[in-house]
Amino acid sequence: MEQIDLAAGLRRGHWSSCVTEKSVLRSIKTSRVLVARNSGDIIGTLRLERKEPWAIDLAYLIR
């Protein structure tokens, strides 16, 4: 599978930081992770934080 470097040519910032296995495991424990698949291949992921659920206005999201 071809890897695409989305941060290539951009300045350093929160979008281009290095991660460790420990930090990934910690964020999985504090989040809900959704995985998008197509014919068994992973084509995308989405991580939803659960740290401050009171900060989200559910009325805005649920119609």
C-alpha positions in Angstrom: 0.0 0.0 0.0 1.3 3.5 -0.9 1.8 5.8 2.0 1.0 9.5 1.5 2.8 12.1 3.5 0.1 14.8 4.0 2.5 17.0 6.0 5.1 17.2 3.3 6.0 20.8 2.5 4.2 22.2 5.6 5.6 23.9 8.6 5.8 22.0 11.9 2.7 22.0 14.0 0.2 19.8 15.8 -0.7 18.1 12.5 2.9 16.9 11.9 4.1 15.6 15.3 5.7 12.3 15.9 3.7 9.8 18.0 4.8 6.9 20.2 3.1 3.6 20.8 2.4 4.7 24.4 0.6 7.9 23.3 -1.5 6.0 20.7 -2.6 3.5 23.3 -3.5 6.2 25.8 -5.6 8.1 23.3 -7.4 4.9 22.3 -8.3 4.3 25.9 -9.7 7.8 26.2 -11.5 7.9 22.9 -13.9 6.0 20.6 -12.1 4.9 17.4 -14.1 4.2 14.3 -12.5 2.4 11.4 -13.7 2.6 7.8 -13.0 -0.5 5.6 -13.5 -1.3 2.0 -13.1 -5.0 1.0 -11.2 -5.6 4.2 -8.7 -2.8 3.7 -8.6 0.1 6.2 -9.3 3.3 4.2 -9.8 5.7 7.1 -10.1 6.2 10.8 -11.8 8.7 13.1 -11.1 9.2 16.8 -13.7 10.9 19.0 -12.5 12.2 22.3 -14.5 11.5 25.5 -12.5 13.8 27.8 -15.0 16.7 27.9 -18.4 15.4 26.8 -20.2 18.3 28.5 -18.6 20.7 26.0 -20.6 19.2 23.1 -24.1 20.5 22.4 -25.9 17.3 21.4 -28.9 19.4 20.1 -26.6 20.7 17.4 -25.6 17.2 16.3 -28.9 15.4 16.6 -31.8 16.7 14.5 
